[in-house]
Amino acid sequence: MIALGLPIVVIVALRAAPDLDARWEDQPAHFWIVLVAGVVNAGLAVAVSEAGRRRKDARLLLIGLAFLASAGFLGLHALATPGVLLEKGNAGFVLATPVGLVVAGLLAAASAIEYPLRTALVIVRHARALVGGVLGLLALWALFSLAELPPLRDTVAPEDAEATLGVFALLGVLSYGFAAVQYFRIAARRDSKLAFAIAFAFALLAESLVIVLASLTTSWQLSWWEWHVLMAISFFTIAAAAQREWFEERFSALYLDETLAGHREVTVLFADLSGFTPFAEANGPEAVHAMLVSYFGDLAPMIVDDFDGEVQDFVGDQIFAIFNKRGDHPDHALRGAKAALELQRRAAAIRQPDWPIFRCGVNTGPVLAGVVGDRGHRIHGVFGDTVNLGSRLEGQAKPGEIVIAATTRDHLPDAARVEPLPPLAIKGKAEPVQAYVLRGL
């Protein structure tokens, strides 16, 4: 609270005692300080947006867009510094920061909402349009400001801008305030330093917006420089907090509840090599490594690129893949079955005469999809009996076969070519399990 209160105390003191509000007009210093802060924030935007894209998490996507907007407009403010790229200041120089802060504030507020899975997927589905909208706005502003085209060509008199910007800025302050409160709650609930840093930074940006308005008439004086410093502190605070997070699932503390621990119906695929142990015993580690690289180097990209599955892990000679982990593929059972058939087809084409042969197990059912672990090792995985049974079914398959559970069979077309197996006694299951050998679709 002291840290958040101090900037307001400083601006009030400087405005109340004009003699203290010294003037420092150094255009090159302004250009580089602001540009570096913008570049740091742009790096945050890229990192957070990439995490959001990978996890299909709407919150991270919107945070990334907020950082992109604030970084972009801060960079435009730097580029329009009078005496560097432009001979004199213009409206683009004066207005870029408040406009960028308000746009970023609206996106920050939107990110703080706890969206249900269906709504989050709709937002993520429009990710390209949202990013394109922000980039388009930045490009238009850059064109009119740097090319000195109206309406950004002329300078802005503070008395002409205060009233309009005041109403505009109020919207931004309220948005940042809402976002800050929500992220403070998330930080308390999840005991997360990163969420706390986000909340603190958004509170600082709200204050920056207030100080921008308060310093319209004091350009190049200490009161005017204060909001530059606050913005830089907010960006570097988030960057430092993110850097201290464990690199695996770095932004998991910010995930939506549905991403952090949500229920899904998924299809899991397990495949391992029958005869791997005798092969490894008879051949050196170099031959084993070469074989696994040949197999997995082709099979893992196939699962991801052709069937939108997620390769969760490699454990020795086993590959574990999940379909519909993000909740966006209702036909996950069909995707998993097709992926298993394609895996066997490609493995047969790759296989050399003495190499072991894949066997597969496929199961469909409910899981909890979420983050487990902390510093040292942290993953976003799936948990539940569905996973355990999928692994057990793989152990029931013969070399070259695909064994699927009855739940998977129920999701496949009637034309699927399957052969029922006798009820299987599976370790840990109280009742025999009905399963099938999948021959084709």
C-alpha positions as CSV (number, residue, x, y, z in Angstrom):
1,M,0.0,0.0,0.0
2,I,2.9,2.3,0.7
3,A,4.4,1.6,-2.7
4,L,1.1,2.3,-4.4
5,G,0.5,5.5,-2.4
6,L,3.9,7.0,-2.9
7,P,3.4,8.0,-6.6
8,I,0.3,9.9,-5.8
9,V,2.1,11.7,-2.9
10,V,4.9,12.6,-5.2
11,I,2.7,14.1,-8.0
12,V,0.6,16.1,-5.4
13,A,3.8,17.4,-3.8
14,L,5.3,18.4,-7.2
15,R,2.1,20.2,-8.4
16,A,1.8,21.9,-5.0
17,A,5.4,23.2,-5.1
18,P,6.2,24.2,-8.7
19,D,9.8,25.1,-7.6
20,L,10.5,21.4,-7.0
21,D,9.1,20.4,-10.3
22,A,12.4,20.8,-12.2
23,R,12.6,20.6,-16.0
24,W,14.7,18.0,-17.7
25,E,14.3,18.0,-21.5
26,D,16.6,15.4,-23.0
27,Q,15.0,13.9,-26.1
28,P,17.5,11.1,-26.8
29,A,17.3,9.9,-23.2
30,H,13.5,9.9,-23.4
31,F,13.6,8.1,-26.7
32,W,15.8,5.2,-25.4
33,I,14.3,4.9,-21.9
34,V,10.8,4.7,-23.2
35,L,11.7,2.5,-26.2
36,V,13.5,-0.1,-23.9
37,A,10.5,-0.2,-21.6
38,G,8.3,-0.8,-24.6
39,V,10.6,-3.6,-25.9
40,V,10.5,-5.3,-22.5
41,N,6.7,-5.2,-22.5
42,A,6.6,-6.5,-26.0
43,G,8.7,-9.5,-24.9
44,L,6.2,-10.1,-22.1
45,A,3.4,-9.9,-24.7
46,V,5.0,-12.5,-26.9
47,A,5.8,-14.9,-24.0
48,V,2.4,-14.7,-22.4
49,S,0.5,-14.9,-25.7
50,E,2.5,-18.0,-26.7
51,A,1.7,-19.7,-23.4
52,G,-2.0,-18.8,-24.0
53,R,-2.0,-20.1,-27.5
54,R,-0.4,-23.4,-26.4
55,R,-2.8,-24.0,-23.5
56,K,-5.8,-22.4,-25.3
57,D,-6.2,-20.2,-22.2
58,A,-8.3,-17.0,-22.8
59,R,-6.8,-15.2,-19.8
60,L,-3.3,-15.5,-21.0
61,L,-4.3,-14.5,-24.5
62,L,-6.0,-11.3,-23.2
63,I,-3.1,-10.4,-20.9
64,G,-0.7,-10.8,-23.8
65,L,-2.9,-8.5,-25.9
66,A,-2.9,-5.9,-23.0
67,F,0.9,-6.0,-22.9
68,L,1.0,-5.7,-26.7
69,A,-1.3,-2.6,-26.7
70,S,0.6,-0.9,-24.0
71,A,4.0,-1.8,-25.4
72,G,3.0,-0.7,-28.9
73,F,1.6,2.7,-27.9
74,L,4.5,3.3,-25.6
75,G,6.9,2.6,-28.5
76,L,4.9,5.0,-30.7
77,H,5.2,7.6,-28.0
78,A,9.0,7.0,-28.1
79,L,9.2,7.2,-31.9
80,A,7.4,10.5,-31.9
81,T,9.8,12.1,-29.5
82,P,10.4,15.6,-30.9
83,G,14.0,16.1,-32.2
84,V,14.7,12.5,-32.8
85,L,12.7,11.1,-35.8
86,L,10.4,14.1,-36.0
87,E,11.4,17.7,-35.9
88,K,8.6,18.7,-33.4
89,G,6.1,17.2,-31.2
90,N,2.6,16.4,-32.4
91,A,-0.7,14.9,-31.1
92,G,0.6,11.4,-31.7
93,F,3.4,12.1,-29.1
94,V,1.0,13.5,-26.5
95,L,-1.9,11.1,-26.9
96,A,-0.2,7.8,-27.7
97,T,0.4,6.8,-24.1
98,P,-3.0,7.6,-22.6
99,V,-4.8,5.9,-25.5
100,G,-2.5,2.9,-25.2
101,L,-3.0,2.7,-21.5
102,V,-6.8,2.8,-21.8
103,V,-6.9,0.1,-24.5
104,A,-4.6,-2.1,-22.5
105,G,-6.7,-1.4,-19.4
106,L,-9.9,-2.7,-21.1
107,L,-8.0,-5.8,-22.2
108,A,-6.6,-6.3,-18.7
109,A,-10.1,-6.1,-17.2
110,A,-11.4,-8.6,-19.7
111,S,-8.5,-11.0,-18.8
112,A,-9.5,-10.8,-15.1
113,I,-12.9,-12.4,-15.7
114,E,-13.1,-16.2,-14.9
115,Y,-14.5,-17.5,-18.1
116,P,-16.2,-20.9,-18.5
117,L,-14.6,-23.4,-20.9
118,R,-17.0,-22.8,-23.8
119,T,-16.6,-19.0,-23.6
120,A,-12.8,-19.2,-23.3
121,L,-12.6,-21.4,-26.4
122,V,-14.6,-18.9,-28.4
123,I,-12.2,-16.1,-27.4
124,V,-9.2,-18.2,-28.2
125,R,-10.8,-19.2,-31.6
126,H,-10.8,-15.5,-32.5
127,A,-7.2,-14.9,-31.3
128,R,-5.9,-14.0,-34.8
129,A,-8.7,-11.4,-35.3
130,L,-8.0,-9.9,-31.8
131,V,-4.2,-9.7,-32.4
132,G,-4.9,-8.3,-35.9
133,G,-7.2,-5.6,-34.4
134,V,-4.5,-4.4,-32.0
135,L,-1.7,-4.5,-34.6
136,G,-4.0,-2.7,-37.1
137,L,-4.7,0.1,-34.6
138,L,-1.0,0.4,-33.9
139,A,-0.2,0.5,-37.6
140,L,-2.8,3.2,-38.3
141,W,-1.5,5.3,-35.4
142,A,2.1,5.0,-36.6
143,L,1.1,6.0,-40.1
144,F,-0.8,9.2,-39.0
145,S,1.7,10.1,-36.3
146,L,5.1,9.5,-37.9
147,A,3.9,10.6,-41.4
148,E,2.5,13.7,-39.6
149,L,-1.0,13.4,-41.1
150,P,-4.1,14.9,-39.7
151,P,-5.5,14.6,-37.1
152,L,-2.3,13.7,-35.3
153,R,-0.1,16.2,-37.2
154,D,-0.8,19.2,-35.0
155,T,0.1,19.8,-31.4
156,V,-2.5,19.5,-28.7
157,A,-3.3,22.2,-26.2
158,P,-3.7,20.7,-22.7
159,E,-6.9,22.7,-22.0
160,D,-8.4,21.2,-25.2
161,A,-7.5,17.6,-24.3
162,E,-8.1,17.5,-20.5
163,A,-11.9,17.1,-20.6
164,T,-12.0,14.5,-23.3
165,L,-9.0,12.6,-22.0
166,G,-10.4,12.8,-18.5
167,V,-13.6,10.9,-19.4
168,F,-11.5,8.4,-21.5
169,A,-9.0,7.9,-18.8
170,L,-11.6,7.3,-16.1
171,L,-12.7,4.2,-18.1
172,G,-9.1,3.0,-18.1
173,V,-8.6,3.6,-14.4
174,L,-11.7,1.7,-13.5
175,S,-10.6,-1.1,-15.8
176,Y,-7.2,-1.4,-14.2
177,G,-8.7,-1.1,-10.8
178,F,-11.0,-4.1,-11.5
179,A,-8.1,-6.1,-13.0
180,A,-5.8,-5.3,-10.0
181,V,-8.4,-6.4,-7.4
182,Q,-9.1,-9.6,-9.3
183,Y,-5.5,-10.5,-9.6
184,F,-4.8,-9.7,-6.0
185,R,-7.6,-12.2,-5.2
186,I,-6.0,-14.8,-7.5
187,A,-2.6,-14.2,-5.9
188,A,-4.1,-14.7,-2.4
189,R,-6.0,-17.8,-3.4
190,R,-3.1,-19.5,-5.3
191,D,-0.2,-18.0,-3.2
192,S,1.4,-16.8,-6.4
193,K,4.1,-14.1,-6.6
194,L,3.5,-13.8,-10.4
195,A,-0.2,-13.0,-9.9
196,F,0.7,-10.5,-7.2
197,A,3.2,-8.8,-9.6
198,I,0.5,-8.6,-12.3
199,A,-2.0,-7.0,-9.8
200,F,0.7,-4.6,-8.6
201,A,1.7,-3.6,-12.1
202,F,-1.9,-3.0,-13.2
203,A,-2.4,-0.8,-10.1
204,L,0.7,1.2,-11.1
205,L,-0.6,1.5,-14.7
206,A,-3.9,3.0,-13.3
207,E,-1.8,5.5,-11.4
208,S,0.2,6.2,-14.5
209,L,-2.9,7.1,-16.3
210,V,-4.0,9.5,-13.6
211,I,-0.5,11.1,-13.6
212,V,-0.5,11.4,-17.4
213,L,-3.6,13.7,-17.1
214,A,-2.2,15.6,-14.2
215,S,1.0,16.4,-16.1
216,L,-0.4,17.5,-19.4
217,T,0.7,21.0,-18.7
218,T,4.2,20.1,-17.3
219,S,5.9,18.3,-20.2
220,W,9.5,17.5,-19.6
221,Q,9.2,18.3,-15.9
222,L,9.7,15.8,-13.1
223,S,5.9,15.4,-12.7
224,W,5.7,14.5,-16.4
225,W,8.6,12.0,-16.1
226,E,7.0,10.3,-13.2
227,W,4.5,8.3,-15.3
228,H,7.3,7.1,-17.5
229,V,9.1,5.7,-14.5
230,L,5.9,4.1,-13.2
231,M,5.2,2.3,-16.5
232,A,8.8,1.1,-16.6
233,I,8.6,-0.2,-13.0
234,S,5.4,-2.0,-13.8
235,F,6.8,-3.8,-16.8
236,F,10.1,-4.7,-15.2
237,T,8.2,-6.0,-12.1
238,I,6.2,-8.5,-14.2
239,A,9.3,-9.5,-16.2
240,A,11.3,-10.1,-13.0
241,A,8.5,-12.1,-11.4
242,A,8.0,-14.2,-14.6
243,Q,11.8,-14.8,-14.8
244,R,11.7,-16.3,-11.2
245,E,9.0,-18.7,-12.1
246,W,10.0,-22.3,-13.0
247,F,10.3,-22.5,-16.8
248,E,7.8,-25.4,-17.2
249,E,4.3,-23.9,-17.3
250,R,5.8,-20.6,-16.4
251,F,2.5,-18.7,-16.4
252,S,0.4,-21.4,-14.8
253,A,-0.4,-19.2,-11.8
254,L,-2.5,-17.0,-14.1
255,Y,-4.4,-19.8,-15.9
256,L,-8.2,-19.8,-15.8
257,D,-9.6,-22.3,-13.2
258,E,-10.7,-24.5,-16.1
259,T,-7.1,-24.7,-17.5
260,L,-5.5,-25.1,-14.0
261,A,-7.8,-28.0,-13.0
262,G,-10.8,-28.7,-15.3
263,H,-12.8,-31.7,-16.1
264,R,-12.7,-33.1,-19.6
265,E,-13.7,-36.1,-21.6
266,V,-10.6,-37.2,-23.5
267,T,-9.1,-40.0,-25.5
268,V,-5.7,-41.3,-24.5
269,L,-3.3,-43.2,-26.7
270,F,-0.4,-45.3,-25.3
271,A,2.1,-47.0,-27.6
272,D,5.2,-48.9,-26.7
273,L,7.6,-51.3,-28.4
274,S,7.1,-55.0,-27.8
275,G,10.5,-56.6,-27.6
276,F,12.3,-53.4,-26.6
277,T,14.2,-54.9,-23.7
278,P,15.8,-57.8,-25.7
279,F,16.7,-55.4,-28.5
280,A,18.3,-52.9,-26.0
281,E,20.2,-55.8,-24.4
282,A,21.5,-57.2,-27.8
283,N,22.4,-53.8,-29.2
284,G,24.4,-50.8,-27.9
285,P,22.8,-47.5,-26.7
286,E,23.7,-45.8,-30.0
287,A,21.5,-48.3,-31.9
288,V,18.6,-47.9,-29.4
289,H,18.9,-44.1,-29.7
290,A,18.9,-44.2,-33.5
291,M,15.8,-46.5,-33.5
292,L,13.8,-44.2,-31.1
293,V,14.8,-41.1,-33.1
294,S,13.6,-42.7,-36.3
295,Y,10.3,-43.8,-34.8
296,F,9.4,-40.8,-32.6
297,G,10.9,-38.2,-34.9
298,D,8.1,-39.1,-37.4
299,L,5.3,-40.3,-35.1
300,A,5.1,-37.5,-32.6
301,P,4.7,-34.7,-35.2
302,M,2.1,-36.8,-37.0
303,I,0.0,-37.0,-33.8
304,V,0.2,-33.2,-33.3
305,D,0.0,-32.0,-36.9
306,D,-2.4,-34.4,-38.4
307,F,-4.8,-35.2,-35.5
308,D,-4.4,-32.2,-33.1
309,G,-3.3,-34.5,-30.3
310,E,-0.9,-33.5,-27.6
311,V,2.2,-35.7,-27.0
312,Q,2.3,-35.7,-23.2
313,D,5.4,-37.7,-22.6
314,F,8.0,-40.2,-23.8
315,V,8.9,-42.8,-21.1
316,G,11.6,-45.0,-22.5
317,D,10.1,-46.6,-25.5
318,Q,6.5,-45.5,-24.7
319,I,4.7,-42.6,-26.2
320,F,1.7,-41.1,-24.4
321,A,-0.7,-38.8,-26.3
322,I,-4.0,-37.1,-25.4
323,F,-6.8,-35.9,-27.6
324,N,-9.2,-33.1,-26.5
325,K,-7.1,-32.1,-23.5
326,R,-8.1,-28.4,-24.2
327,G,-11.8,-29.3,-24.7
328,D,-12.0,-28.2,-28.3
329,H,-12.3,-31.5,-30.2
330,P,-15.6,-33.3,-29.6
331,D,-14.5,-36.0,-32.1
332,H,-11.5,-36.9,-29.9
333,A,-12.2,-40.7,-29.9
334,L,-12.2,-40.8,-33.7
335,R,-9.0,-38.7,-33.8
336,G,-7.3,-41.0,-31.3
337,A,-8.4,-44.2,-33.2
338,K,-7.2,-42.7,-36.5
339,A,-3.9,-41.6,-34.9
340,A,-3.3,-45.2,-33.6
341,L,-3.9,-46.7,-37.0
342,E,-1.7,-44.1,-38.7
343,L,1.0,-44.7,-36.0
344,Q,1.0,-48.4,-36.8
345,R,1.1,-47.8,-40.6
346,R,4.0,-45.4,-40.4
347,A,5.9,-47.4,-37.8
348,A,5.7,-50.4,-40.1
349,A,7.1,-48.3,-43.0
350,I,10.0,-47.0,-40.8
351,R,10.8,-50.3,-39.1
352,Q,14.0,-52.2,-39.9
353,P,13.9,-56.1,-39.8
354,D,15.3,-56.5,-36.3
355,W,13.5,-53.6,-34.7
356,P,10.7,-54.2,-32.1
357,I,7.1,-53.5,-33.0
358,F,4.6,-51.1,-31.6
359,R,1.5,-52.1,-29.7
360,C,-1.2,-49.6,-28.8
361,G,-3.9,-49.0,-26.2
362,V,-6.7,-46.4,-26.7
363,N,-9.2,-45.4,-24.0
364,T,-11.9,-42.7,-23.8
365,G,-13.4,-41.2,-20.6
366,P,-13.4,-38.4,-18.0
367,V,-10.2,-37.0,-16.6
368,L,-9.0,-34.0,-14.6
369,A,-6.8,-31.9,-16.8
370,G,-4.5,-29.5,-14.9
371,V,-1.2,-28.5,-13.5
372,V,0.7,-30.7,-11.0
373,G,4.2,-30.1,-9.5
374,D,6.2,-27.0,-8.7
375,R,9.8,-25.8,-9.0
376,G,11.9,-28.7,-10.3
377,H,9.2,-30.3,-12.4
378,R,5.8,-29.0,-13.3
379,I,3.5,-30.3,-16.1
380,H,0.0,-29.8,-17.4
381,G,-1.3,-33.3,-17.5
382,V,-4.4,-35.5,-17.3
383,F,-5.3,-37.6,-14.3
384,G,-7.8,-40.3,-13.5
385,D,-8.8,-43.9,-14.1
386,T,-9.2,-43.3,-17.9
387,V,-5.4,-42.8,-18.1
388,N,-4.6,-45.9,-16.0
389,L,-6.9,-48.1,-18.1
390,G,-5.5,-46.8,-21.4
391,S,-2.0,-47.8,-20.2
392,R,-3.2,-51.3,-19.1
393,L,-5.0,-51.8,-22.5
394,E,-1.7,-51.2,-24.3
395,G,-0.2,-54.0,-22.2
396,Q,-3.0,-56.4,-23.5
397,A,-2.2,-55.7,-27.2
398,K,-0.1,-58.0,-29.3
399,P,2.7,-56.6,-31.4
400,G,1.2,-54.6,-34.2
401,E,-2.2,-54.5,-32.6
402,I,-4.4,-51.7,-31.3
403,V,-6.7,-52.5,-28.3
404,I,-9.5,-50.0,-27.6
405,A,-11.9,-49.8,-24.7
406,A,-15.6,-50.2,-25.2
407,T,-16.1,-46.4,-24.4
408,T,-13.9,-45.6,-27.4
409,R,-15.7,-48.1,-29.6
410,D,-19.0,-46.4,-28.7
411,H,-17.7,-43.2,-30.2
412,L,-16.6,-44.7,-33.5
413,P,-18.7,-45.1,-36.7
414,D,-20.7,-48.3,-37.0
415,A,-18.5,-49.2,-40.0
416,A,-15.4,-49.4,-37.8
417,R,-13.7,-52.8,-38.1
418,V,-13.3,-54.2,-34.6
419,E,-12.9,-57.6,-33.1
420,P,-14.3,-58.1,-29.6
421,L,-11.9,-59.6,-27.1
422,P,-12.9,-61.9,-24.2
423,P,-13.5,-59.8,-21.0
424,L,-10.1,-58.8,-19.7
425,A,-8.9,-59.1,-16.2
426,I,-7.1,-55.8,-15.6
427,K,-4.9,-55.3,-12.6
428,G,-6.7,-52.9,-10.2
429,K,-10.1,-53.2,-11.8
430,A,-12.9,-54.9,-9.8
431,E,-14.7,-56.1,-12.9
432,P,-13.5,-57.6,-16.2
433,V,-13.1,-55.0,-18.9
434,Q,-14.7,-55.2,-22.4
435,A,-12.2,-54.3,-25.1
436,Y,-11.7,-54.6,-28.9
437,V,-9.0,-55.0,-31.4
438,L,-9.2,-52.1,-33.9
439,R,-8.5,-53.2,-37.5
440,G,-9.7,-50.2,-39.4
441,L,-12.2,-47.4,-39.9
